Amino acid sequence: MTRDLSPAALRRAVVWLGVAACLLAGMSVVDMLLPRPYDGVVPEPYGRGGIVVRDLVPEGPAEKAGIRPGDVVLGIGNRMLNAPTDAPPELRRHAVGENVPYLVRRASQVFEVEVVLSPHRAASFGYFYFALLGAAFFALGVFVFVNRPEDPAAAVFYLLSVLFMLFFVCRFRPLSYYWVDYFVQMAGTLALFLLPAVFLHFFLVFPSRKVFRFADERPGEPPPPRALSALQRFLNGSPLLFTVLYTLPPAVYLLQMAALTRLGRPVRLVYGAPVLNWILLADYLVLGLLALFHSWWTAREKAQRRQILVLFLGTLGGTLPFVVFAVSFPSIFRTERYMAWGLVPMALVPLTFGYAIVRFRLFDVRVIVRKSLVYGVLTAMVTGFYALAVVAGSRLAAESTFFSSPLFAFTFGLVVVLIVDPLRRRLQAFVDRIFFRDRTDFQQALLEMSRAVVSQLERDKLHDLLTTRTAELLKLERLELLLPRPEDGALARPGADAVAIAPALPLGSALARLVVERGVPVRLAEIDPWALDEASRRFLELPTLRETKVLVPIATRGRLLGLMAVGPKKSEEEFGREDLDHLVTMANQGALGLEAAALHEQLTRRAEVERDLEIARDIQMSLFPRELPRLPGIELFGMSRPAREVGGDFYDFIDVDADPTGRLGLVVGDVSGKSVPASLLMVAAREIIYARAIADADPAVIFRDANRRIYAIKRRMFVSLSYFLIDPDALTIQYALAGQPAPLLLREGAGEAVEIPVPGSRLPLGAFRETTYDARTLYLRRGDLLLFYTDGLNEAMSPQMSPYGDERLKASFVRHGGRPLPELAEELLEDVRQYTYGAEQYDDQTFVLLRVTGTKPQGTGVV
């Protein structure tokens, strides 16, 4: 049973392949550098029936002995040879300077010559060039793979670089007649078989996977042939595509060798491979170039087109000579002198890729080039130019009388000095434009943004920092900030028309969820619109987002605070990894700033509310009586403990008669709702009751008129009110109730508290427009004790959400009824406090105590 390798296992396999290839290449180079006994023969590597002399080292031992190209060496040192691999063991038996007999066949003649072996290193200048070129490919591939190990295109490029190294270092090398030859030549041949497939593979997946559309169904046109549709499906989705690409070169080699062997024809080998394989290699290179050209042709971004064009031109210039010579003149690869015309331009390929990495951040790799290093190289170059100019001037002075004059020497030196400094500055400016354009900008932007976030708490100014300032510092064409709308939470530009200017993106849409789940910048070009919902597609298709390239989430702790819609860069370059890191940093700073601004706004609103509450509280407290009225034979005491800063309860006394000792009106009320609106309605209710009580003392009439006025002032808010008209002379209380609990009466010596009778109609004031109210009269006795209270007292809640209740209130009233009124009030509140045990109360606790101390009148009882 087989299982697919994980991506990590595949990466390890690719790394070990590179290590093995590097060891083989190193063995090849070392083998070329070691001095050995050498005869100066350059053999055909895969000849049979002896050593076929392909070429001779000029002035080498074999040429001096009379051996010519085309001869066949049948034996060395009295030992017959069948192939070049038979020569190394025989040569190792002899020493440098020893005369060794060679058996040679020339045409039909066979003769023997003496060859004096000389010390020789097989490496030539051409081989060193190939080794350097292979090392450049390998170093470039390793650099890309180390920086982008997760990128499939980077892995294929790394494999391509490894094969190029083996191809140049192990394939294009002279034979050394030693055992290393077998391994390195095999590695070079394997690289030759795999290189074309990997080359084509890379350009099929770079910069993105090619998608073929030659067999798409189009409206109004007949369907394409089934064969074309099947071919398109195979090219776009079949995993066998790359299997075919990789198996074709070795299959062609095997079939070609088998066919030629069966027909008895000689096999024409060029550096160990049949000519047809070299032609196939050229075909693969052409297809790869066409794929790269197609990427350039179909690229939508101008910056991406420029990047691909540079790669295409460099790769074309590096591979075109090889393709031309490999297809048209494959035999020239037998001679190193002519082979250079096809292979030397290959250096353009790694140079182009290296330039693209540095200039365009190819593969999203950012190369940090130190200014000191670059400027040092520039200084050395300018110094070299200065030295060359001085040498040239000295030679001119030595060759001519005119040039040897002091005036010429002074003028020439002055000109050179004047040229050197502008040249250095121009070169430094050019390097700054290429390598160091954006680096200091971001550092300054980050510093300024951090300072601004700490100091700027106004949302409008913070919005400007996150858009205009960030776009300027990162050199962006445009940058929009999309924030949740207050009404529905959809993301839109603040303060703009949500449809025409800044289209809204619902928070529950697929695009919003995608951005939150990834938590990183999302390139719009990488999103398949058909994988999104309708709302997301409409959002992306609107004109305002056509130039948006990247969406960057502004989030904290998984909560999306907004989006940065980033437009293209002014340089028209693609966004690289470092650019995205910059945007993420800005977004993180923005999230901090938005949270700080929101907290600042919340604290500001809270401070305003608290200030308003304090003002309303002062107003409310000013409405309570500053001192209790003094009535003959009656004691009064009132208390109110608000549940919040501002309560809705109130009580007050009204002098109905002009005489201070005459009738007195007592109002106890509770406004629905709390805080400022309740306090203001309380003020209005008090003034209405006060005005009506002066005009007409009848509680029923007062309530009827007050109900209409309060209903007109504030609907859906009402006042629970009780009004008591106290007559100290008659010892009576005439009263009406509107939503308030009935007062408690404790008779002297009774031992229990009872509720006074309630009128028939007792709806709160303001509940309905037209309501009638009834009035009752209570006759008092000496020693009577009355508790007028609001429902905040008997409905006080315990931590278990159980109300205090009427019975507990009555019991507490009876238990402490003998105390003076101030002490009685404190004891009542203390009993309530112990029951609630610190639980937050949501209703005010307001009550008034009345005790009759005078004599009882003739009439008694309750009416």
C-alpha positions in Angstrom: 0.0 0.0 0.0 1.4 3.4 -1.1 0.8 6.8 0.3 1.6 10.3 -1.0 4.6 12.1 0.3 3.8 15.1 2.5 5.1 18.5 1.3 7.7 18.5 4.0 9.0 15.1 2.8 9.1 16.3 -0.8 11.1 19.3 0.3 13.6 17.2 2.2 13.9 14.9 -0.9 14.6 18.0 -3.1 17.2 19.3 -0.6 19.0 15.9 -0.4 19.0 15.8 -4.2 20.7 19.2 -4.3 23.3 18.0 -1.7 24.1 14.9 -3.8 24.3 17.0 -7.0 26.7 19.4 -5.3 28.9 16.5 -4.1 29.0 15.1 -7.7 29.9 18.5 -9.1 32.6 19.0 -6.5 34.1 15.6 -7.4 34.1 16.5 -11.0 35.9 19.8 -10.4 38.5 18.2 -8.1 39.1 15.4 -10.6 39.8 18.1 -13.3 42.3 19.9 -11.0 44.4 16.9 -9.9 47.6 16.4 -12.0 47.9 12.9 -13.5 49.9 11.1 -16.2 48.4 12.1 -19.4 48.8 11.3 -23.1 47.0 14.3 -24.6 44.3 12.3 -26.2 40.7 13.6 -26.2 38.6 10.5 -26.9 35.0 9.9 -27.9 33.5 9.2 -24.6 31.2 6.3 -25.7 33.2 4.8 -28.5 33.7 1.0 -28.8 36.5 -1.2 -30.3 39.2 1.0 -28.9 39.7 4.6 -28.0 38.6 6.8 -30.9 40.7 10.0 -30.9 38.3 12.9 -31.3 41.0 15.6 -30.7 44.5 16.1 -29.4 45.9 18.5 -26.8 48.1 20.9 -28.8 51.8 20.1 -28.3 50.7 17.2 -26.1 52.5 13.8 -25.8 50.1 12.1 -28.3 50.6 14.8 -30.9 54.4 14.7 -30.5 54.2 10.9 -30.9 52.5 11.3 -34.3 48.9 10.3 -33.3 46.2 12.1 -35.3 42.5 12.9 -34.8 40.5 10.0 -36.2 43.0 7.3 -35.1 41.9 4.5 -32.9 44.1 3.5 -29.9 43.8 -0.3 -29.7 46.1 -0.8 -26.7 48.2 1.0 -24.1 51.3 -0.7 -22.4 50.7 -4.1 -24.0 47.1 -4.1 -22.9 44.2 -4.2 -25.4 41.4 -1.6 -24.9 37.8 -1.7 -25.9 36.5 1.6 -24.5 37.8 4.8 -23.0 36.9 3.5 -19.6 39.6 0.8 -20.0 42.4 3.5 -20.2 42.4 4.8 -16.6 43.5 1.6 -14.9 46.4 1.3 -17.4 47.5 4.9 -17.2 47.6 4.7 -13.4 50.2 1.9 -13.7 52.7 4.3 -15.3 54.4 7.4 -14.0 55.0 10.9 -15.4 57.8 10.9 -18.0 57.6 7.2 -18.7 57.7 5.9 -22.3 54.5 3.9 -22.9 53.9 1.9 -26.1 50.5 2.7 -27.9 49.0 0.4 -30.5 47.3 2.6 -33.0 45.1 1.9 -36.0 44.9 4.4 -38.8 42.6 3.5 -41.6 43.8 -0.1 -42.5 47.2 0.3 -40.9 48.1 -0.8 -37.4 51.3 0.5 -35.9 53.0 1.2 -32.5 54.3 4.5 -31.2 56.0 5.6 -28.0 54.2 8.2 -26.0 56.0 10.0 -23.2 53.4 10.7 -20.5 53.3 14.3 -19.1 51.7 15.7 -16.0 48.4 17.3 -16.9 45.3 18.8 -15.4 42.3 18.0 -17.5 40.5 21.3 -16.6 40.6 24.0 -19.3 39.5 27.6 -19.3 36.2 26.5 -21.0 35.6 24.0 -18.2 36.2 26.6 -15.5 33.6 28.8 -17.2 31.1 26.0 -17.3 31.8 25.2 -13.6 31.4 28.9 -12.7 28.1 29.0 -14.7 26.8 25.9 -13.0 27.7 27.3 -9.6 25.9 30.5 -10.4 22.8 28.5 -11.3 23.0 26.4 -8.1 23.6 29.4 -5.8 20.6 31.2 -7.3 18.4 28.1 -7.0 19.4 27.6 -3.3 18.8 31.3 -2.5 15.3 31.2 -4.0 14.4 27.9 -2.4 15.6 28.9 1.1 13.5 32.1 0.9 10.4 30.5 -0.5 10.4 26.8 0.6 6.5 26.6 0.4 6.3 27.9 -3.2 6.0 25.1 -5.8 7.5 27.3 -8.5 10.5 28.0 -6.3 11.0 24.3 -5.7 10.9 23.6 -9.5 13.3 26.5 -10.1 15.7 25.0 -7.5 15.5 21.6 -9.2 16.1 23.4 -12.6 19.2 25.1 -11.1 20.6 21.8 -9.8 20.2 20.1 -13.2 21.8 23.1 -15.0 24.8 22.7 -12.6 25.1 19.0 -13.3 24.6 19.7 -17.0 27.5 22.2 -17.2 29.9 20.7 -14.6 29.5 17.0 -15.3 28.4 16.9 -18.9 30.8 19.4 -20.6 34.1 18.0 -19.2 37.0 16.2 -20.8 37.6 12.6 -19.8 40.2 12.2 -17.1 40.6 8.4 -17.5 39.7 7.8 -13.8 36.8 6.2 -12.0 35.2 9.5 -11.3 34.4 9.8 -15.0 31.8 7.1 -14.8 29.7 8.7 -12.1 29.9 12.3 -13.2 29.2 11.4 -16.8 26.2 9.5 -15.8 25.0 12.4 -13.7 25.5 14.7 -16.6 23.6 12.4 -18.9 20.7 12.2 -16.4 20.7 16.0 -16.1 20.5 16.2 -19.9 17.4 13.9 -19.9 15.6 15.8 -17.1 16.7 19.3 -17.8 14.3 20.0 -20.7 11.3 18.6 -18.8 12.1 20.7 -15.7 12.7 23.8 -17.8 9.2 23.4 -19.5 7.7 22.5 -16.1 9.0 25.7 -14.5 7.6 28.0 -17.1 4.2 26.2 -17.0 3.8 27.0 -13.3 5.6 30.4 -13.3 4.5 33.1 -12.5 1.3 31.1 -12.2 -0.1 27.8 -13.4 -1.0 28.0 -17.1 -4.6 27.5 -17.8 -5.4 26.6 -21.5 -8.7 27.9 -23.0 -8.5 26.8 -26.6 -11.5 24.5 -26.2 -13.9 26.5 -24.1 -17.5 26.6 -25.0 -18.7 30.0 -26.2 -22.3 31.2 -26.5 -23.6 31.1 -30.0 -20.9 28.9 -31.3 -20.8 25.1 -31.9 -19.1 23.1 -29.2 -15.5 22.3 -29.8 -14.4 18.8 -30.9 -14.3 16.2 -28.1 -10.6 15.6 -28.8 -9.7 19.2 -28.1 -11.9 19.3 -25.0 -10.2 16.2 -23.7 -6.8 17.6 -24.5 -7.7 20.9 -22.6 -8.8 18.9 -19.6 -5.6 16.9 -19.7 -3.4 20.0 -19.9 -5.3 21.9 -17.2 -6.0 19.2 -14.6 -4.4 15.9 -15.2 -1.5 14.9 -13.0 -0.2 12.8 -15.9 0.9 15.9 -17.8 4.2 16.3 -16.0 4.7 12.5 -15.9 4.6 12.5 -19.7 6.9 15.5 -19.8 9.5 13.8 -17.6 9.3 10.3 -19.2 9.5 11.5 -22.8 13.3 12.3 -23.0 14.5 9.0 -21.5 11.9 7.1 -23.6 13.2 8.8 -26.8 16.8 7.9 -25.8 15.9 4.2 -25.2 13.8 3.9 -28.3 16.5 5.6 -30.5 19.3 3.4 -29.1 17.2 0.2 -29.5 16.2 1.1 -33.1 19.7 2.0 -34.2 21.1 -1.2 -32.6 18.5 -3.3 -34.3 19.2 -1.7 -37.6 22.9 -2.1 -37.1 23.6 1.6 -37.7 26.3 3.5 -35.7 25.0 5.7 -33.0 26.0 9.4 -33.3 26.6 10.6 -29.8 27.2 14.2 -28.9 28.7 14.4 -25.4 27.1 11.0 -24.5 23.6 11.6 -25.9 22.1 10.9 -29.3 21.5 13.8 -31.6 17.7 13.4 -31.3 17.9 14.0 -27.6 19.7 17.3 -28.2 17.0 18.2 -30.6 14.3 17.3 -28.1 16.1 19.4 -25.5 16.0 22.3 -27.9 12.3 21.7 -28.5 11.5 21.7 -24.8 13.5 25.0 -24.4 11.4 26.5 -27.2 8.1 25.4 -25.6 9.3 26.8 -22.3 10.1 30.1 -24.0 6.7 30.1 -25.6 5.0 29.5 -22.2 7.0 32.4 -20.8 6.0 34.6 -23.7 2.3 33.6 -23.2 2.6 34.7 -19.5 3.9 38.1 -20.7 1.2 38.4 -23.3 -1.6 37.6 -20.9 -0.4 39.4 -17.9 -2.8 42.2 -16.8 -0.4 44.2 -14.6 2.0 46.5 -16.3 4.7 45.9 -13.6 4.3 42.1 -14.0 4.5 42.4 -17.8 7.8 44.3 -17.4 9.2 41.7 -15.0 8.3 38.8 -17.3 9.6 40.7 -20.3 13.0 41.0 -18.7 13.0 37.3 -17.9 11.9 36.4 -21.4 14.5 38.5 -23.1 17.3 37.2 -20.8 16.2 33.6 -21.2 15.8 34.0 -24.9 19.2 35.5 -25.3 20.8 32.8 -23.2 19.1 29.8 -24.8 18.5 30.8 -28.4 22.1 30.2 -29.5 22.1 26.8 -27.9 18.8 26.0 -29.6 20.0 27.1 -33.0 23.3 25.1 -32.8 21.8 22.1 -31.1 19.1 21.7 -33.9 21.0 23.0 -36.9 24.7 22.1 -36.1 24.7 19.4 -33.4 28.1 18.2 -34.5 29.8 21.5 -33.3 29.3 20.3 -29.7 32.1 17.8 -30.4 34.6 20.7 -30.4 35.0 22.9 -27.4 36.0 25.9 -29.4 32.7 25.9 -31.4 30.6 24.7 -28.5 31.3 27.9 -26.6 29.2 29.9 -29.2 26.1 28.0 -28.0 26.8 27.7 -24.3 28.6 30.9 -23.3 25.4 33.0 -23.7 23.7 30.7 -21.2 25.2 33.0 -18.5 22.4 35.5 -19.4 19.9 33.1 -17.7 21.2 33.2 -14.1 22.1 36.9 -14.5 18.6 37.8 -15.7 17.0 35.8 -12.8 19.4 37.4 -10.3 18.6 40.9 -11.6 14.8 40.2 -11.5 15.1 39.0 -7.9 17.0 42.2 -6.9 15.0 44.6 -9.0 11.5 43.2 -9.1 11.6 40.9 -6.0 11.0 37.8 -8.2 9.5 34.9 -6.2 8.6 37.5 -3.6 12.2 37.5 -2.4 13.7 40.7 -1.2 17.5 41.0 -1.5 19.0 43.4 1.1 22.1 44.9 -0.5 24.2 46.9 1.9 24.9 50.4 0.8 28.5 50.3 2.2 29.3 47.2 0.1 27.8 48.7 -3.1 29.4 52.1 -2.6 32.7 50.4 -1.9 32.5 48.5 -5.2 31.6 51.8 -7.0 34.5 53.6 -5.3 36.8 50.8 -6.5 35.5 51.0 -10.0 35.9 54.8 -10.1 39.4 54.5 -8.6 40.2 51.9 -11.3 39.0 54.3 -13.9 41.2 57.0 -12.4 44.2 54.7 -12.5 43.6 53.7 -16.1 43.3 57.4 -17.0 46.6 58.2 -15.3 48.3 55.2 -17.0 46.9 56.3 -20.4 48.1 59.8 -19.8 51.6 58.6 -18.9 51.8 56.5 -22.1 50.7 59.5 -24.2 53.3 61.6 -22.5 56.0 59.1 -23.2 55.2 58.8 -26.9 54.7 62.4 -27.9 56.5 65.7 -27.3 53.2 67.6 -27.1 51.7 65.2 -24.6 54.8 65.4 -22.4 54.5 69.1 -21.8 53.6 70.2 -18.2 50.6 72.0 -19.4 49.1 68.9 -20.9 49.8 66.9 -17.7 48.2 69.5 -15.5 45.1 69.8 -17.8 44.8 66.1 -18.2 44.9 65.5 -14.4 42.4 68.3 -13.8 40.0 66.8 -16.3 40.3 63.4 -14.7 39.7 64.8 -11.2 36.7 66.8 -12.4 35.2 63.7 -14.1 35.7 61.3 -11.2 33.4 62.9 -8.6 30.4 63.5 -10.9 30.8 60.0 -12.2 30.8 58.6 -8.6 27.7 60.6 -7.6 25.8 59.6 -10.8 26.6 55.9 -10.2 25.5 56.2 -6.5 22.2 57.9 -7.6 21.6 55.0 -10.1 22.3 52.4 -7.4 20.0 54.2 -5.0 17.2 54.1 -7.6 17.7 50.4 -8.2 18.3 49.1 -4.7 17.5 51.5 -1.9 14.5 53.4 -3.0 11.9 52.3 -0.5 13.9 51.2 2.5 14.2 54.4 4.5 10.7 55.5 3.5 9.1 52.7 5.4 11.2 53.2 8.5 10.2 56.8 8.6 6.6 55.9 7.9 6.5 53.4 10.7 8.0 55.9 13.1 5.7 58.7 12.2 2.7 56.3 12.2 3.5 55.0 15.7 3.8 58.6 17.0 0.6 59.6 15.3 -1.4 56.6 16.7 -0.2 57.4 20.2 -1.0 61.1 19.9 -4.0 61.2 17.5 -7.3 60.2 19.0 -9.7 62.0 16.6 -11.2 59.5 14.2 -11.2 61.9 11.1 -7.5 62.7 11.5 -6.6 59.1 12.1 -8.5 58.1 8.9 -6.4 60.6 7.0 -3.2 59.2 8.5 -4.2 55.6 7.5 -5.1 56.6 4.0 -3.4 59.7 2.5 -0.3 59.5 4.6 0.2 55.8 4.2 -0.3 56.0 0.5 2.3 58.8 0.2 4.9 57.0 2.2 4.4 53.6 0.5 4.1 55.3 -2.9 0.6 54.0 -3.6 -1.7 55.3 -6.2 -4.6 55.2 -3.8 -5.6 53.6 -0.5 -9.2 53.5 0.9 -10.2 52.7 4.4 -13.5 50.7 4.8 -15.1 50.8 8.3 -18.3 49.2 9.6 -21.4 51.4 9.1 -23.3 52.1 12.3 -26.7 51.0 10.9 -25.8 47.5 9.7 -22.1 46.9 10.3 -21.3 46.6 6.5 -17.9 47.8 5.5 -17.9 51.1 3.6 -15.9 54.3 3.4 -16.8 56.5 6.3 -19.1 59.4 5.5 -19.5 58.4 1.9 -22.5 57.3 -0.1 -22.5 53.6 0.3 -23.6 52.8 -3.2 -22.1 55.3 -5.5 -18.8 56.1 -3.8 -17.8 53.4 -1.3 -19.8 50.1 -1.8 -20.6 48.2 1.3 -19.3 44.7 2.0 -21.5 42.8 4.5 -19.5 41.4 7.4 -21.1 38.0 6.8 -20.1 37.8 3.2 -17.7 35.2 1.9 -15.0 37.8 1.1 -15.1 39.3 4.6 -14.9 35.8 6.2 -12.0 34.9 3.9 -10.1 38.0 4.9 -10.7 37.4 8.6 -9.8 33.7 8.4 -6.6 34.3 6.6 -5.6 37.2 8.8 -3.1 38.4 6.1 -3.3 40.6 3.0 -5.4 39.1 0.2 -4.5 39.7 -3.4 -7.7 40.2 -5.4 -6.0 38.7 -8.5 -5.7 35.4 -6.6 -9.4 35.2 -5.7 -11.7 33.2 -7.9 -14.9 35.3 -8.1 -17.0 32.2 -8.6 -16.0 30.8 -5.3 -17.6 33.9 -3.6 -21.2 34.7 -2.8 -23.2 37.2 -4.8 -22.6 40.1 -2.3 -18.8 39.6 -2.5 -18.9 39.5 -6.3 -20.9 42.7 -6.6 -18.5 44.3 -4.2 -15.5 43.3 -6.3 -17.1 44.2 -9.6 -17.9 47.8 -8.7 -15.8 50.5 -10.4 -14.3 51.8 -7.2 -12.5 48.5 -6.7 -11.2 47.9 -10.2 -7.8 49.3 -9.4 -7.7 47.7 -5.9 -4.9 45.1 -5.7 -4.9 44.0 -2.1 -7.3 43.9 0.8 -5.6 44.2 4.2 -7.6 43.3 7.3 -7.6 45.7 10.2 -8.4 43.3 13.0 -7.7 42.7 16.7 -8.3 39.5 18.6 -10.2 38.0 15.7 -12.6 41.0 15.4 -12.6 42.8 12.1 -12.4 46.6 12.6 -12.1 47.5 8.9 -10.3 46.9 5.6 -7.6 48.7 3.8 -8.3 48.6 0.0 -4.9 49.1 -1.5 -4.4 50.4 -5.0 -1.4 49.9 -7.3 2.1 51.1 -6.6 3.2 54.3 -8.4 6.2 52.3 -9.7 3.8 49.8 -11.2 5.7 47.0 -9.5 3.9 44.0 -8.1 3.4 43.9 -4.3 6.2 41.8 -2.9 6.4 40.1 0.5 8.1 43.1 2.1 5.4 45.4 0.7 2.7 43.2 2.3 4.6 43.2 5.6 4.6 47.0 5.5 0.9 47.0 4.9 0.3 44.5 7.7 2.3 46.7 10.0 0.3 49.8 9.0 -3.0 47.8 9.5 -1.8 46.7 13.0 -1.0 50.3 13.9 -4.4 51.2 12.4 -6.2 48.6 14.6 -4.5 50.1 17.7 -5.4 53.6 16.6 -9.0 52.7 15.8 -9.5 51.0 19.2 -7.9 53.9 21.0 -10.1 56.4 19.1 -13.2 54.3 19.8 -12.2 54.1 23.5 -11.6 57.8 23.5 -15.0 58.5 22.0 -16.6 56.1 24.5 -14.9 57.8 27.4 -15.9 61.2 26.0 -19.5 60.2 25.7 -19.4 58.7 29.2 -18.0 61.9 30.5 -20.7 63.9 28.8 -23.4 61.6 30.2 -21.9 61.8 33.6 -21.7 65.5 33.4 -25.3 65.6 32.2 -26.3 63.3 35.0 -24.6 65.4 37.5 -26.4 68.5 36.3 -29.7 66.6 36.3 -28.9 65.2 39.8 -28.4 68.8 41.0 -31.7 69.8 39.4 -33.5 66.8 41.0 -32.0 67.4 44.4 -33.0 71.0 44.2 -36.6 69.9 43.7 -36.8 68.1 47.0 -37.9 70.3 49.9 -35.0 71.9 51.6 -36.8 71.8 54.9 -39.9 70.1 56.2 -43.0 72.1 56.8 -44.2 72.6 60.4 -47.8 71.7 61.0 -49.5 71.8 64.4 -50.0 68.3 65.8 -48.2 66.6 62.9 -44.6 65.5 62.4 -43.1 64.9 58.9 -39.9 63.4 57.6 -38.9 62.4 54.0 -36.1 60.4 52.4 -35.1 59.3 48.9 -32.2 57.1 47.9 -31.8 57.0 44.1 -30.8 53.8 42.3 -28.5 55.6 39.9 -27.0 59.0 39.5 -30.4 60.4 38.7 -33.6 58.8 39.9 -37.2 59.1 38.8 -38.7 59.3 42.3 -39.6 62.5 44.0 -41.7 64.0 46.9 -42.6 67.5 47.7 -45.0 69.6 49.8 -47.4 72.2 48.5 -48.8 75.1 50.6 -52.3 75.0 49.4 -53.5 77.8 51.6 -51.8 81.1 52.2 -51.5 80.2 55.9 -48.3 78.2 56.6 -50.3 76.3 59.3 -53.2 75.6 56.9 -53.7 72.7 54.5 -50.6 71.0 53.1 -50.3 69.0 49.9 -48.0 66.0 49.8 -46.9 64.6 46.4 -45.0 61.3 46.1 -44.1 60.2 42.6 -42.2 57.7 40.4 -41.4 58.4 36.8 -41.0 55.4 34.4 -37.4 55.1 33.2 -34.3 56.5 34.9 -31.6 59.0 34.4 -31.9 62.3 32.6 -35.3 61.8 30.8 -36.9 60.6 34.0 -35.5 63.5 35.9 -36.8 66.0 33.4 -40.3 64.4 33.3 -40.2 64.5 37.1 -39.7 68.3 37.0 -42.5 68.7 34.6 -44.9 66.5 36.7 -44.0 68.5 39.8 -44.7 71.8 38.2 -48.0 70.6 36.7 -49.2 69.2 40.0 -48.1 72.4 41.8 -50.0 74.7 39.4 -53.2 72.7 39.6 -53.1 72.2 43.4 -53.0 76.0 43.9 -56.0 76.4 41.7 -58.1 73.5 42.9 -57.3 71.4 46.0 -59.4 68.3 44.9 -57.0 65.4 44.2 -59.3 63.9 41.6 -59.4 67.1 39.5 -55.7 67.6 39.9 -55.0 64.1 38.5 -57.4 64.5 35.6 -55.8 67.7 34.3 -52.2 66.5 35.1 -52.8 63.3 33.2 -53.6 65.2 30.0 -50.6 67.5 30.3 -48.1 64.7 31.0 -49.5 62.5 28.1 -48.9 65.4 25.7 -45.4 66.0 27.0 -43.8 62.5 26.6 -45.6 59.5 25.3 -44.5 56.1 26.3 -43.4 57.5 29.6 -45.7 57.9 32.6 -45.7 59.0 36.2 -46.8 57.0 39.1 -48.1 59.6 41.5 -50.0 59.9 44.8 -51.4 63.2 46.1 -52.4 63.7 49.7 -54.1 66.9 51.0 -53.4 67.1 54.7 -55.7 69.2 56.9 -54.1 69.7 60.3 -57.2 71.3 61.8 -59.6 68.6 60.8 -57.0 65.8 61.0 -58.0 64.4 57.7 -56.1 63.4 54.5 -57.9 63.6 51.2 -56.0 61.6 48.6 -55.9 60.0 45.1 -53.5 57.3 43.8 -52.2 57.0 40.3 -50.1 53.8 40.0 -48.6 54.2 43.5 -48.8 51.6 46.3 -51.2 52.4 49.1 -49.6 54.0 52.2 -49.2 52.0 55.4 -51.1 53.0 58.5 -49.9 52.0 62.0 -52.5 52.9 64.7 -51.2 53.5 68.2 -51.5 50.2 70.2 -52.7 48.3 67.1 -49.6 46.1 66.7 -49.9 45.8 63.0 -49.7 48.0 59.9 -52.4 48.1 57.3 -52.8 49.6 53.9 -55.2 52.5 53.7 -58.2 52.0 51.3 -57.4 52.7 47.7 -59.6 54.6 45.2 -61.3 52.8 42.4 -59.2 54.3 39.5 -55.4 54.4 40.0 -53.8 54.3 36.5 -50.5 56.1 36.2 -50.5 59.6 34.9 -49.7 59.8 31.1 -50.6 56.2 30.4 -53.8 57.2 28.5 -55.1 60.5 27.4 -58.5 60.4 29.0 -58.7 58.9 32.5 -60.9 59.7 35.5 -59.7 59.4 39.1 -61.4 59.0 42.4 -60.5 60.6 45.8 -60.7 59.2 49.3 -60.6 60.8 52.8 -58.7 59.3 55.7 -59.5 60.5 59.3 -56.5 60.5 61.6 -56.1 59.9 65.3 -53.5 60.9 67.8 -50.5 58.5 67.6 -51.2 57.5 64.0 -48.1 56.7 61.9 -48.2 56.8 58.1 -45.7 55.6 55.5 -46.0 57.1 52.0 -43.6 55.2 49.7 -42.8 54.3 46.1 -42.5 50.7 44.9 -38.7 50.9 45.0 -38.9 50.1 48.7 -41.1 46.9 48.8 -39.7 45.7 45.4 -36.0 45.9 46.4 -34.3 42.8 45.1 -31.9 40.4 46.9 -28.9 38.8 45.2 -31.2 35.8 44.5 -33.6 38.2 42.7 -36.2 37.8 45.4 -38.3 41.0 46.2 -38.3 42.5 49.7 -42.1 42.3 49.7 -45.0 44.0 51.5 -44.9 41.8 54.6 -41.2 42.5 55.4 -41.9 46.2 54.9 -44.9 46.1 57.3 -42.9 44.1 59.9 -40.0 46.5 59.8 -42.4 49.4 60.0 -44.1 48.0 63.1 -40.9 46.9 64.7 -39.3 50.4 64.5 -42.5 52.4 64.7 -41.9 53.7 68.2 -38.6 55.4 67.2 -38.4 59.1 66.2 -39.0 59.6 62.5 -35.4 60.2 61.4 -34.3 57.0 63.3 -37.3 55.1 61.9 -36.3 56.1 58.4 -32.7 54.9 58.9 -33.9 51.6 60.3 -36.3 51.0 57.4 -33.5 51.6 54.9 -31.1 49.5 56.9 -33.5 46.5 56.9 -33.8 46.8 53.2 -30.0 47.1 52.8 -29.4 44.0 54.8 -31.9 42.1 52.7 -30.5 43.2 49.4 -26.9 42.6 50.6 -25.2 44.9 48.2 -27.2 43.8 45.1 -27.6 46.5 42.5 -31.0 48.2 42.7 -32.8 49.4 39.6 -35.5 51.5 41.3 -35.3 54.5 43.7 -36.3 54.1 47.3 -38.4 57.1 48.3 -40.8 57.5 51.3 -42.3 60.1 53.6 -43.2 59.5 57.3 -46.1 61.2 59.0 -46.9 61.0 62.7 -50.0 62.6 64.4 -49.1 64.1 67.8 -52.2 66.4 68.2 -55.7 65.7 69.5 -58.3 63.7 67.5 -61.3 65.6 66.0 -65.0 64.7 66.3 -65.1 62.6 63.0 -63.2 59.4 62.9 -62.7 56.6 60.4 -62.0 56.4 56.6 -64.2 57.7 53.9 
